[in-house]
């Protein structure tokens, strides 16, 4: 099942990358025209374009540094929040501590960004009632592409661009977790949607997508930060808040309001010749919705697992089943350290090595065979074994 899932995600990722490359080339070719439409003044295009690239790069670098610095500073607090269990290896515990640090940072980020976004949109005519406004999503397309955009909304959008780009870099630099491919697909598609929507002036509909995802992500990362702590009440409260927000914003509002607006309302309101990359935008939103449904199934599975076992566990990241690369010689050392010690008379003592039996020959033979196989490959990689922790 896991192999089929990863195969599906890799296929979608390949399609997204190839399609995004084509869209990016089209946007680059007509970049000056898009910028002229956005600012309605040809004299401002060159300066504004350079400023946007600079501000985007600064936000990207700032987010990257801030997350790494926060991870370093918050690590002692995270270790106190997550006591090490005897069944956890130090690598698994370290991964859980790192996840806690990153989740707290992202929870704070989404709290700030969601508040900022809603403050910008609450009086706008394109914020629908389903998201706390009084407008209609049709206004996302009326007057496109000649729509007035505030500088603060553009600044908010550039901040989102920088953050999501930093997410891709962080994912590629980290040790691969079991959810690597699904997260890479999510981050790549999200980055493409955010960058292209900014370049093509789809900022109105894009701001709605960022708003509804931001609200849910607050509870997503709050739950991830608390899942390994011993505070059961906080875990349960965050879980129910996550389920409620996920159902409303990502399962109901996202397809009913946002995806429908892009698919149905965009062309009649803005005319077909003005809508650029309509197919890719819909593909990206559908891919996100597919991931939403998959993750919602995992969320329900987490609740079922907790009800049956009384233990909270993040089945999506599944850090307790991380793959570790261990040299083949480890098997010999593991066997020698676990072998009972004997005297010449056959009695057990505290020192010495036991008599050579079939088990000894078998273990040594397996270790040597693995070592020889590893040497023949000449790749320098160690044998991969999966260390699983069924009780997390």
C-alpha positions as CSV (number, residue, x, y, z in Angstrom):
1,X,0.0,0.0,0.0
2,X,2.8,2.4,0.9
3,X,4.6,1.6,-2.4
4,X,1.4,2.3,-4.4
5,X,0.9,5.6,-2.5
6,X,4.4,6.8,-3.1
7,X,4.1,5.8,-6.8
8,X,1.0,7.9,-7.1
9,X,2.6,10.9,-5.4
10,X,5.7,10.6,-7.5
11,X,3.6,10.5,-10.7
12,X,1.7,13.6,-9.7
13,X,4.9,15.3,-8.8
14,X,6.4,14.6,-12.2
15,X,3.3,16.0,-13.9
16,X,3.4,19.1,-11.7
17,X,7.1,19.8,-12.3
18,X,6.8,19.3,-16.1
19,X,3.7,21.4,-16.4
20,X,5.0,24.1,-14.0
21,X,8.1,24.4,-16.2
22,X,6.0,25.1,-19.2
23,X,3.9,27.6,-17.4
24,X,7.0,29.3,-16.0
25,X,8.5,29.7,-19.4
26,X,5.3,31.3,-20.7
27,X,5.2,33.7,-17.7
28,X,8.9,34.6,-18.1
29,X,8.3,35.3,-21.8
30,X,5.5,37.8,-21.1
31,X,6.7,39.0,-17.7
32,X,6.9,42.6,-18.7
33,X,3.3,42.6,-20.0
34,X,2.1,41.0,-16.7
35,X,3.9,43.5,-14.6
36,X,2.6,46.4,-16.7
37,X,-1.0,45.1,-16.2
38,X,-0.4,44.8,-12.5
39,X,0.9,48.3,-12.0
40,X,-0.8,50.0,-14.9
41,X,2.2,52.2,-15.5
42,X,5.1,51.1,-17.8
43,X,7.6,53.4,-16.0
44,X,7.2,51.5,-12.8
45,X,7.6,48.0,-14.2
46,X,11.4,47.7,-14.1
47,X,11.8,49.1,-10.6
48,X,8.9,47.3,-9.1
49,X,10.0,43.9,-10.7
50,X,13.5,44.2,-9.1
51,X,12.0,45.3,-5.8
52,X,9.7,42.3,-5.7
53,X,12.4,39.8,-6.5
54,X,14.6,41.4,-3.8
55,X,11.8,41.4,-1.2
56,X,10.9,37.8,-2.0
57,X,14.5,36.7,-1.7
58,X,14.9,38.5,1.6
59,X,11.7,36.9,3.0
60,X,12.8,33.5,1.8
61,X,16.2,33.9,3.5
62,X,14.6,35.3,6.6
63,X,12.2,32.5,7.0
64,X,14.9,29.9,6.5
65,X,17.2,31.5,9.1
66,X,14.3,32.1,11.5
67,X,13.2,28.5,11.5
68,X,16.7,27.1,12.0
69,X,17.4,29.6,14.8
70,X,14.1,28.8,16.5
71,X,14.8,25.1,16.3
72,X,18.1,25.7,18.1
73,X,16.7,28.0,20.8
74,X,13.5,26.1,21.5
75,X,15.1,22.6,21.6
76,X,15.7,22.6,25.4
77,X,12.0,23.5,25.9
78,X,10.9,20.8,23.5
79,X,13.0,18.1,25.3
80,X,11.3,19.1,28.5
81,X,7.9,18.8,26.8
82,X,8.7,15.4,25.3
83,X,10.3,13.1,27.9
84,X,12.2,10.2,26.2
85,X,10.5,6.9,26.4
86,X,12.6,3.7,26.9
87,X,11.4,2.2,23.7
88,X,12.6,5.2,21.6
89,X,16.1,5.4,20.1
90,X,17.9,8.7,20.5
91,X,17.5,9.3,16.8
92,X,13.7,8.9,17.0
93,X,13.5,11.1,20.1
94,X,15.7,13.7,18.4
95,X,13.3,13.6,15.4
96,X,10.3,14.1,17.6
97,X,12.0,17.0,19.4
98,X,12.8,18.6,16.1
99,X,9.3,18.1,14.9
100,X,8.0,19.8,18.0
101,X,10.2,22.8,17.5
102,X,9.2,23.1,13.8
103,X,5.6,22.7,14.6
104,X,5.6,25.4,17.3
105,X,7.3,27.8,14.8
106,X,4.8,27.0,12.1
107,X,1.9,27.3,14.4
108,X,3.0,30.8,15.4
109,X,3.6,31.7,11.7
110,X,0.2,30.6,10.7
111,X,-1.4,32.4,13.6
112,X,0.3,35.7,12.5
113,X,-0.3,35.2,8.8
114,X,-4.0,34.2,9.2
115,X,-4.7,37.2,11.4
116,X,-2.9,39.5,9.0
117,X,-4.8,38.0,6.0
118,X,-8.2,38.3,7.6
119,X,-7.5,41.9,8.6
120,X,-6.7,42.7,5.0
121,X,-9.7,40.8,3.5
122,X,-12.6,41.3,6.0
123,X,-14.0,44.4,4.2
124,X,-13.1,43.2,0.7
125,X,-16.0,42.3,-1.7
126,X,-14.4,38.9,-2.7
127,X,-14.3,37.4,0.8
128,X,-17.3,35.0,0.9
129,X,-19.6,34.4,3.9
130,X,-18.2,30.9,4.3
131,X,-14.9,32.5,5.3
132,X,-16.3,35.2,7.6
133,X,-16.9,37.9,5.0
134,X,-19.9,39.4,3.3
135,X,-18.8,39.3,-0.4
136,X,-18.8,36.9,-3.3
137,X,-16.0,34.9,-4.9
138,X,-17.1,36.3,-8.3
139,X,-15.3,39.5,-7.4
140,X,-12.1,37.6,-7.6
141,X,-12.4,37.7,-11.4
142,X,-14.4,40.8,-12.2
143,X,-12.2,43.4,-13.8
144,X,-9.3,40.9,-14.1
145,X,-6.5,41.5,-14.9
146,X,-7.0,45.3,-14.2
147,X,-7.7,45.0,-10.5
148,X,-6.5,47.4,-7.8
149,X,-4.2,45.7,-5.3
150,X,-3.0,47.2,-2.1
151,X,0.7,47.3,-1.3
152,X,0.1,45.6,2.0
153,X,-1.7,42.7,0.3
154,X,1.2,42.3,-2.1
155,X,3.6,42.3,0.9
156,X,1.5,39.6,2.6
157,X,1.7,37.5,-0.6
158,X,5.5,37.9,-0.9
159,X,5.8,36.8,2.7
160,X,3.8,33.6,1.8
161,X,6.0,33.1,-1.2
162,X,9.2,33.3,0.9
163,X,7.8,30.9,3.5
164,X,6.7,28.2,1.1
165,X,10.0,28.4,-0.8
166,X,11.8,27.9,2.5
167,X,9.6,24.9,3.2
168,X,10.9,23.2,0.1
169,X,14.5,23.8,1.0
170,X,14.0,22.6,4.6
171,X,12.4,19.4,3.3
172,X,15.2,18.6,0.9
173,X,17.9,19.3,3.5
174,X,16.4,17.1,6.2
175,X,16.7,13.4,6.7
176,X,13.9,11.7,4.7
177,X,10.9,10.8,6.7
178,X,8.3,8.3,5.7
179,X,6.0,11.1,4.4
180,X,8.7,12.6,2.2
181,X,7.0,12.2,-1.2
182,X,3.6,13.5,-0.2
183,X,5.2,16.5,1.6
184,X,7.4,17.2,-1.4
185,X,4.4,17.0,-3.7
186,X,2.5,19.4,-1.4
187,X,5.3,21.9,-1.1
188,X,6.1,22.0,-4.8
189,X,2.5,22.4,-5.9
190,X,1.9,25.0,-3.2
191,X,5.0,27.0,-4.3
192,X,4.0,26.9,-7.9
193,X,0.4,28.0,-7.1
194,X,1.6,30.9,-4.9
195,X,4.3,32.1,-7.2
196,X,2.3,31.8,-10.4
197,X,-0.8,33.4,-8.8
198,X,1.3,36.3,-7.8
199,X,2.9,36.7,-11.2
200,X,-0.4,36.3,-13.0
201,X,-2.3,38.7,-10.6
202,X,-4.5,35.9,-9.3
203,X,-3.9,37.4,-5.8
204,X,-7.6,37.8,-4.9
205,X,-8.4,34.1,-5.2
206,X,-5.0,33.2,-4.0
207,X,-5.5,35.2,-0.8
208,X,-8.6,33.1,-0.1
209,X,-6.7,29.9,-0.5
210,X,-4.0,31.1,1.8
211,X,-6.6,32.2,4.4
212,X,-8.5,28.9,4.6
213,X,-5.4,26.8,4.6
214,X,-3.8,29.0,7.3
215,X,-6.7,28.6,9.7
216,X,-6.5,24.8,9.5
217,X,-2.6,24.7,9.7
218,X,-2.8,26.4,13.1
219,X,-4.4,23.3,14.5
220,X,-2.4,20.9,12.3
221,X,0.9,22.1,13.8
222,X,-0.5,22.6,17.3
223,X,-1.5,18.9,17.2
224,X,1.9,17.9,15.9
225,X,3.6,19.8,18.7
226,X,1.5,18.2,21.4
227,X,1.2,14.6,20.1
228,X,4.3,13.3,21.9
229,X,3.7,15.2,25.2
230,X,2.1,13.5,28.2
231,X,-0.7,16.1,28.4
232,X,-3.6,14.1,27.3
233,X,-6.3,16.8,27.7
234,X,-4.4,19.2,25.4
235,X,-3.9,16.5,22.8
236,X,-7.6,15.6,22.7
237,X,-8.7,19.3,22.6
238,X,-6.3,20.1,19.7
239,X,-7.4,16.9,17.9
240,X,-11.1,17.8,17.9
241,X,-10.3,21.4,16.9
242,X,-8.2,20.0,14.1
243,X,-11.0,17.7,12.9
244,X,-13.6,20.5,13.0
245,X,-11.5,23.0,11.2
246,X,-10.3,20.5,8.6
247,X,-13.9,19.4,7.8
248,X,-15.2,22.9,7.4
249,X,-12.3,24.7,5.6
250,X,-10.6,21.9,3.6
251,X,-13.4,19.4,2.9
252,X,-16.3,21.8,2.5
253,X,-15.3,25.4,1.8
254,X,-12.3,24.6,-0.3
255,X,-14.1,22.6,-3.0
256,X,-17.5,24.2,-2.7
257,X,-16.3,27.8,-2.8
258,X,-12.7,28.1,-4.0
259,X,-12.3,25.3,-6.5
260,X,-15.7,26.0,-7.9
261,X,-14.9,29.7,-8.4
262,X,-11.7,28.8,-10.3
263,X,-13.4,26.1,-12.4
264,X,-16.8,27.7,-13.1
265,X,-16.7,31.5,-12.3
266,X,-13.3,32.5,-13.7
267,X,-14.0,32.3,-17.4
268,X,-17.5,33.8,-17.6
269,X,-16.4,36.7,-15.3
270,X,-13.0,37.5,-16.9
271,X,-13.4,36.0,-20.4
272,X,-11.3,33.0,-21.7
273,X,-8.6,35.0,-23.5
274,X,-7.6,36.8,-20.2
275,X,-7.3,33.7,-18.0
276,X,-3.8,32.3,-18.3
277,X,-2.8,28.8,-17.1
278,X,-6.3,28.0,-16.1
279,X,-5.6,24.2,-16.5
280,X,-2.5,24.2,-14.3
281,X,-4.2,26.3,-11.5
282,X,-7.1,23.8,-11.5
283,X,-4.7,20.8,-11.5
284,X,-2.8,22.3,-8.5
285,X,-6.0,22.9,-6.5
286,X,-7.2,19.4,-7.3
287,X,-3.9,17.9,-6.2
288,X,-4.1,19.8,-2.9
289,X,-7.7,18.5,-2.4
290,X,-6.5,15.0,-3.1
291,X,-3.9,15.4,-0.4
292,X,-6.5,16.9,1.9
293,X,-8.7,13.8,1.6
294,X,-5.8,11.5,2.1
295,X,-4.6,13.4,5.2
296,X,-8.1,13.5,6.6
297,X,-8.3,9.8,6.4
298,X,-5.0,9.7,8.4
299,X,-6.5,12.1,11.0
300,X,-9.5,9.8,11.5
301,X,-7.1,6.8,11.7
302,X,-5.2,8.6,14.4
303,X,-8.4,9.1,16.4
304,X,-9.3,5.4,16.0
305,X,-5.8,4.4,17.1
306,X,-6.1,6.6,20.2
307,X,-9.5,5.2,21.1
308,X,-8.3,1.6,20.8
309,X,-4.9,1.9,22.5
310,X,-5.1,5.1,24.5
311,X,-1.9,6.4,22.9
312,X,-1.6,9.4,20.7
313,X,0.5,8.9,17.6
314,X,1.2,10.9,14.4
315,X,0.6,8.2,11.8
316,X,1.2,10.7,8.9
317,X,4.9,11.5,9.8
318,X,5.4,8.1,11.6
319,X,8.8,9.1,12.9
320,X,9.1,5.8,14.9
321,X,9.5,3.9,11.7
322,X,12.3,6.0,10.3
323,X,14.8,4.2,8.1
324,X,18.3,4.2,9.6
325,X,21.5,3.3,7.7
326,X,23.6,0.9,9.7
327,X,26.9,-0.8,8.6
328,X,26.7,-4.6,8.2
329,X,29.4,-5.0,10.9
330,X,26.8,-3.8,13.4
331,X,25.2,-7.3,13.2
332,X,28.3,-9.0,14.5
333,X,28.7,-6.5,17.4
334,X,25.0,-6.8,18.2
335,X,25.3,-10.6,18.3
336,X,28.5,-10.5,20.4
337,X,27.0,-8.1,22.9
338,X,23.8,-10.1,23.3
339,X,25.5,-13.5,23.6
340,X,25.6,-15.1,27.0
341,X,29.0,-15.6,28.5
342,X,30.2,-19.1,29.5
343,X,33.1,-20.9,31.3
344,X,34.9,-23.9,29.8
345,X,32.7,-26.2,31.8
346,X,29.6,-24.8,30.2
347,X,28.3,-22.7,33.1
348,X,27.2,-19.1,32.7
349,X,29.5,-16.4,34.0
350,X,29.9,-12.7,33.6
351,X,32.9,-12.8,31.1
352,X,34.0,-14.8,28.1
353,X,32.3,-16.0,24.9
354,X,30.1,-19.0,24.7
355,X,30.7,-22.2,22.8
356,X,30.4,-21.9,19.0
357,X,27.0,-23.3,18.0
358,X,24.9,-23.2,14.9
359,X,23.4,-19.8,15.9
360,X,26.9,-18.3,16.0
361,X,27.8,-19.6,12.6
362,X,24.5,-18.4,11.2
363,X,24.9,-14.9,12.5
364,X,28.5,-14.5,11.5
365,X,27.7,-15.9,8.0
366,X,24.9,-13.4,7.6
367,X,27.1,-10.5,8.7
368,X,29.9,-11.5,6.4
369,X,27.4,-12.0,3.5
370,X,25.9,-8.6,4.1
371,X,29.4,-7.0,4.2
372,X,30.4,-8.7,1.0
373,X,27.2,-7.6,-0.7
374,X,27.8,-4.0,0.5
375,X,31.3,-4.1,-0.8
376,X,30.3,-5.4,-4.2
377,X,27.9,-2.6,-4.7
378,X,30.8,-0.1,-4.2
379,X,28.3,2.6,-3.4
380,X,29.4,3.4,0.1
381,X,25.9,2.9,1.4
382,X,25.2,0.9,4.4
383,X,22.5,-1.7,4.8
384,X,19.2,-0.2,5.4
385,X,17.1,-1.7,8.1
386,X,13.8,-0.4,9.4
387,X,13.6,0.2,13.1
388,X,9.9,0.2,14.0
389,X,8.3,1.0,17.2
390,X,4.8,-0.4,17.2
391,X,3.8,1.4,20.4
392,X,5.4,4.7,19.3
